[in-house]
Amino acid sequence: MSVTAVEIVESREATYGVENPGIVLRYMAEGAMDEQDILAEIQLVTPDVWNSWPRKSIQVSHQGGGIWSVTVTYAAEAAKETGESEYSFDTTGGTQHITQSLQTILRRKPGGGTGNDFAGAIGWNGNSLEGCDIVVPVYEFTEKHFIDNDYVTKAYKVQLRDLTGKVNKASFRGFEAGEVLFFGAQGQKRGQGDWEISFRFAAQQNQTGLDIGNPDDAAHYMYVDKKGWEYLWVNYQECIDGSGANKMRLKKPIGAYVEKVYRDGDFSLLGLGGDEGSSGAS
């Protein structure tokens, strides 16, 4: 006999307002002697979320003869207390336009000949380098802190503004100096008399020994180190490769440059504490 569950008349007792909002659904279920079978059926016939309230609990009570009384409770999440925090992250990556490859895997001409050596330059069309867009690893994360009203002064808000668009000058959340960019903060005052403030960051890894060009072509090869949010660009020189009918103008790298485009900031002034999960602003 399969398990069936029917919602009864006394169901949908709802509470609205500031204190303990939620709803209770009541069912009569039958067809099994094992409460796990009843639980599985109730999880199928009831939604995970009702009117924005998550399902908090399912209570089952055997009435005898394989008949069960079931109570499903939905309730609002408990409000965060001052000093508590929430964390979320996103590693879907960012997009970057590049003109230099890591390595040229194949150089081929019609008839099987070897193509010209561009030393990793991408998409030279005779006039310009087209390059390509690639996905680069970027770790974005958000911290939501619930901060006492006395801490969120005008001076503190100005400090958040001034740190926006800066990178960490010292280690932060386990990342090395130069790896974390502060996107800024959004805040709103809560009814409890404190502030809910979300801080957005993104992290890119510092890199060492990045190869530019072909190691076998010393005149057009170099390697560089760069911090996560520094900008790397490559300068190219027009060269003549081949001879006769195979002569061709092409571009090869002759210089690599690392530019500092974000100022350093003291992230300790955010007041978030040294470790994820603690807040100096509480």
ABEGO torsion letter per residue (X at the ends): XBBBBBBBAABGBBBBEABGBEBBBBBBBBGBABAAAAAAAAAAABBABBGGBBBABBBBBBAEGGBBBBBBBBBBBBBBBBGBBBBBBBAAEBBBBBABBABBABBBBBGGBBBBBAGGBBGBAGABBAEBBBBBBBBBBBBBBBBBAAABBAAAAAAAAAABGBBBABBBGGBBBGABBBAEBBBBBBAAGBBBBBBBBBBBBBBBGBBBEBAABAAABBBBBBBAABBBBBBBBBBBBEBEAABBBBBBBABBBBBBABBBBBAAAAGAEABBGBBAAX
